[in-house]
Amino acid sequence: MGPPLPVKNLLKSLPVLLLAACSTPDRSPSQPPEVPAASTVPPLNTPNSDSCHAFLRQTIRISFRDHYDVRSDGGYFFYARTYSLDADIVAKLAPPDSADPAIRPAVFLNTPPAVLREFRQQILTLDTAAQRRFAWQPKLLGQFVFVRSTADTLSPARARQVQFITPAQRQEISAAIAEWNRGPQQDRFVSYASLPLFSASGRYVLIVRGQAQQSIGWDSIFIYERTAQGWKIIDSGQISTI
């Protein structure tokens, strides 16, 4: 289970390397200067807000029912914070013949192995502090009422702030907000997503999508491929289920 608030989604920080300075004997003027060794620490992968929002806008209504038995493809409520990409997702992307018995990888049949390795490396070098700070922006994504928690009480005025919708949809959102405030917290149904990761070629994208109802829900890794007709889901791997 991996919703950002009620279930498994504790952010895991990368180890911090403390480099201690030490003194060395004075060098002889005749000795050539030392050449610093190449850094073996990969640069951190920092999310690009515009690219993340653009991808989700383009794909948010693509149905994933063919890839997962879900309650629905959407809903009007969306977590503002992202699902955290972490070591658990890296393990799911491991080769099926992984020698580590503790790893239970998902099976991705249509994604090139080199692309899966690239996504694993991206997650391992993802700037966790930037991931923790990232929040979906209503003016860039729209269509949803963004919430921090199923404990939120929502103002009816939030319906007027949702963008890129029809008047009929705005009425539906107003009714949904009233039902959210009136009903029990355990019935509040919220969608969520991780940051999308783009392959170097720009042809493939990995993202975690899910839906939660307080302490239960489902989520999966989805891999999209860019085609002439637009983005298409080509693979999925289950993380948790209701």
Legacy VTK file of the C-alpha trace (Angstrom):
# vtk DataFile Version 3.0
C-alpha trace
ASCII
DATASET POLYDATA
POINTS 242 float
0.000 0.000 0.000
1.408 3.358 -0.819
-0.857 6.385 -0.455
0.986 9.512 0.553
-0.849 10.034 3.831
-2.594 7.171 5.594
-0.699 4.082 4.482
2.836 3.188 3.395
4.491 6.213 2.048
7.184 7.197 4.487
9.830 9.186 2.703
13.277 7.648 2.882
16.216 10.035 2.793
19.359 9.209 0.916
22.499 8.803 3.077
24.376 12.003 3.705
28.105 11.697 3.109
30.210 13.749 5.504
33.592 14.417 3.930
36.260 15.074 6.562
39.117 17.378 5.587
42.599 16.150 6.459
46.019 17.782 6.218
48.792 16.487 3.938
52.564 17.141 3.912
53.759 20.075 1.852
54.466 19.082 -1.748
57.829 19.629 -3.415
57.769 22.417 -6.041
59.142 19.887 -8.519
56.190 17.540 -8.112
53.313 17.925 -10.573
50.033 19.056 -9.049
47.663 16.321 -8.069
44.702 15.764 -10.360
41.511 15.380 -8.332
39.902 11.982 -8.725
36.667 11.909 -10.684
33.619 12.025 -8.466
31.869 8.689 -8.083
28.730 10.247 -6.575
26.089 10.664 -9.307
24.349 14.028 -9.569
20.957 14.290 -7.944
17.962 14.030 -10.216
15.714 17.042 -9.510
12.092 17.055 -10.742
11.086 19.600 -13.368
7.726 21.030 -12.324
6.570 22.069 -15.820
7.331 18.648 -17.329
5.659 16.814 -14.442
2.472 18.844 -14.679
2.383 18.671 -18.491
2.630 14.874 -18.486
-0.079 14.419 -15.874
-2.391 16.841 -17.712
-1.964 14.797 -20.899
-2.465 11.387 -19.285
-4.702 11.880 -16.254
-7.809 10.727 -18.122
-6.193 7.758 -19.873
-8.000 4.734 -18.497
-5.957 2.205 -16.543
-8.842 -0.215 -16.016
-7.334 -2.587 -18.580
-4.244 -2.791 -16.365
-5.809 -2.943 -12.927
-9.111 -3.812 -11.269
-9.854 -0.373 -9.839
-12.895 1.286 -8.351
-12.786 4.069 -10.927
-10.423 5.918 -13.212
-10.571 9.094 -11.220
-12.700 11.210 -8.970
-12.536 14.866 -8.060
-10.208 14.683 -5.052
-6.438 14.459 -5.440
-3.598 14.502 -2.928
-1.501 17.659 -3.300
1.647 15.824 -2.222
3.208 13.139 -4.362
3.672 9.460 -3.688
7.336 8.890 -2.841
9.513 6.959 -5.256
11.899 4.966 -3.081
13.807 1.715 -2.635
10.577 -0.312 -2.723
9.918 0.892 -6.264
13.530 0.165 -7.228
13.018 -3.416 -6.018
9.868 -3.757 -8.133
11.905 -2.738 -11.192
14.604 -5.367 -10.551
15.120 -8.107 -13.157
12.811 -11.113 -12.599
15.832 -13.354 -12.006
17.220 -11.161 -9.216
19.541 -13.156 -6.965
18.256 -11.378 -3.853
15.431 -13.522 -2.356
14.075 -10.489 -0.493
13.279 -8.727 -3.775
9.856 -9.391 -5.268
10.013 -7.639 -8.638
7.048 -6.903 -10.856
7.052 -8.268 -14.389
7.335 -5.685 -17.142
7.097 -7.517 -20.457
6.896 -4.611 -22.884
9.515 -2.229 -21.500
13.125 -2.580 -22.692
15.395 -3.807 -19.855
17.766 -0.885 -20.475
14.888 1.529 -19.810
14.001 -0.250 -16.559
17.647 0.030 -15.459
17.556 3.719 -16.325
14.443 4.258 -14.195
16.029 2.390 -11.275
19.075 4.642 -11.444
16.901 7.753 -11.628
15.076 6.773 -8.445
18.327 6.006 -6.654
19.621 9.494 -7.483
16.336 11.338 -7.025
16.655 14.409 -4.834
14.492 13.266 -1.923
14.327 16.744 -0.411
12.962 18.148 -3.669
10.543 15.233 -3.930
9.339 15.935 -0.381
8.717 19.602 -1.181
6.964 19.020 -4.490
3.210 19.659 -4.609
0.812 19.619 -7.524
-0.280 23.140 -8.494
-3.998 23.657 -9.224
-3.265 26.363 -11.799
-1.045 23.937 -13.735
-3.053 20.746 -13.350
-6.601 21.818 -12.591
-9.635 19.501 -12.790
-9.335 18.452 -9.136
-9.911 19.549 -5.583
-6.476 19.123 -4.007
-6.389 17.907 -0.407
-3.665 17.345 2.177
-5.519 14.671 4.144
-8.805 12.827 4.343
-9.240 14.758 7.607
-9.585 18.048 5.689
-12.817 20.014 5.869
-13.356 21.619 2.469
-14.847 25.031 1.799
-17.673 25.058 -0.792
-15.735 27.875 -2.478
-13.139 25.292 -3.555
-15.480 24.259 -6.389
-15.100 27.715 -7.969
-11.306 27.387 -7.910
-11.126 24.186 -9.979
-9.961 24.906 -13.520
-10.433 23.341 -16.960
-13.943 21.998 -16.249
-17.442 22.544 -17.593
-20.284 24.210 -15.630
-21.896 20.785 -15.212
-18.675 19.381 -13.752
-18.462 22.341 -11.380
-21.915 21.467 -10.063
-20.797 17.866 -9.595
-17.738 19.043 -7.664
-19.888 21.234 -5.420
-22.041 18.208 -4.634
-18.948 16.056 -4.076
-17.497 18.593 -1.618
-20.791 18.668 0.312
-20.779 14.851 0.468
-17.102 14.871 1.539
-17.863 17.179 4.481
-21.069 15.370 5.432
-19.881 11.763 5.175
-17.521 9.787 7.442
-13.799 10.234 6.958
-13.264 6.579 6.093
-15.446 6.992 2.991
-13.403 9.842 1.508
-11.875 8.651 -1.743
-8.690 10.334 -3.025
-6.453 9.754 -6.059
-2.708 10.366 -6.040
0.403 10.122 -8.189
4.162 10.097 -7.932
6.447 12.343 -9.895
6.730 11.075 -13.468
10.210 9.936 -14.497
11.230 10.448 -18.124
13.670 8.211 -19.977
16.653 9.956 -21.556
15.103 9.471 -24.991
11.800 10.988 -23.858
9.992 7.951 -25.261
9.098 6.295 -21.936
7.702 7.570 -18.634
7.309 5.810 -15.287
4.741 6.978 -12.767
2.940 5.519 -9.752
-0.820 6.074 -9.709
-3.242 5.029 -7.022
-6.384 5.697 -5.055
-6.931 5.569 -1.318
-9.827 5.500 1.112
-8.296 6.378 4.473
-6.216 3.276 5.323
-7.013 1.104 2.293
-6.451 1.511 -1.408
-4.472 0.343 -4.406
-1.492 1.571 -6.400
0.649 0.418 -9.304
3.668 1.399 -11.344
2.643 2.393 -14.851
5.004 2.758 -17.795
3.886 4.845 -20.729
5.294 4.994 -24.233
5.002 7.997 -26.526
3.348 6.975 -29.784
2.167 8.841 -32.866
-1.287 8.966 -31.257
0.020 10.184 -27.887
0.945 8.493 -24.604
-0.053 4.846 -24.170
0.258 2.553 -21.127
2.425 -0.396 -22.154
3.226 -1.971 -18.772
2.074 -1.993 -15.162
3.299 -3.555 -11.953
1.198 -3.884 -8.817
2.462 -2.373 -5.583
-0.563 -2.942 -3.366
-4.241 -3.745 -3.671
-7.454 -3.290 -1.726
LINES 1 243
242 0 1 2 3 4 5 6 7 8 9 10 11 12 13 14 15 16 17 18 19 20 21 22 23 24 25 26 27 28 29 30 31 32 33 34 35 36 37 38 39 40 41 42 43 44 45 46 47 48 49 50 51 52 53 54 55 56 57 58 59 60 61 62 63 64 65 66 67 68 69 70 71 72 73 74 75 76 77 78 79 80 81 82 83 84 85 86 87 88 89 90 91 92 93 94 95 96 97 98 99 100 101 102 103 104 105 106 107 108 109 110 111 112 113 114 115 116 117 118 119 120 121 122 123 124 125 126 127 128 129 130 131 132 133 134 135 136 137 138 139 140 141 142 143 144 145 146 147 148 149 150 151 152 153 154 155 156 157 158 159 160 161 162 163 164 165 166 167 168 169 170 171 172 173 174 175 176 177 178 179 180 181 182 183 184 185 186 187 188 189 190 191 192 193 194 195 196 197 198 199 200 201 202 203 204 205 206 207 208 209 210 211 212 213 214 215 216 217 218 219 220 221 222 223 224 225 226 227 228 229 230 231 232 233 234 235 236 237 238 239 240 241
